[in-house]
């Protein structure tokens, strides 16, 4: 997989990471005359999530760009062949994808979950011109005593490390300010 095709953006809750990722995707699509695609992993399971999804949809509508949205909670590799080198994909978000594998698909084996996520990202990068991944910095504290939470921390940490290793750019957004952690702006 070509690393220059992958950008990893992370940050805390309400840090501005999704808005930054959308702006970056629009910029790259305009520069390369590419199509914009949004892969939404969120499942509208409660009122808060329904409102978040609506807010993100409104943000994309107000961007002045045309987005094609793909509602795909798991197995992103199944839609990868729909993309071409003329596509910029924004995946929002890998934390939700992880949650869906763990809790919707009820997968218990960490290696299986990591392999599915690795396959999803690899396949998207194999077909699309550029893939921008959004993630969340959750549970950054010392390991929790609760085994489920501790295992989740470790798994998310592994997902982040694998993603950043493959990415040409890794950006942490704090209070709306993007901080470059890996790579350089073009």
Secondary structure, DSSP 8 states (H G I E B T S, - for coil): --GGGEEEEEESTTSSHHHHHHHHHHHHHHHHT-EEEEEE-----SHHHHHHHHHHHHHHHTTTS-EEEEE-SS-GGGGGGG--TTEEEEEE-HHHHHHIIIIIS----HHHHHHHHHHHHHHHHHHSSEEEEEEE----SS--SSHHHHHHHHHHHHHHHHHHHH-SEEEEEETTEEEEEES---
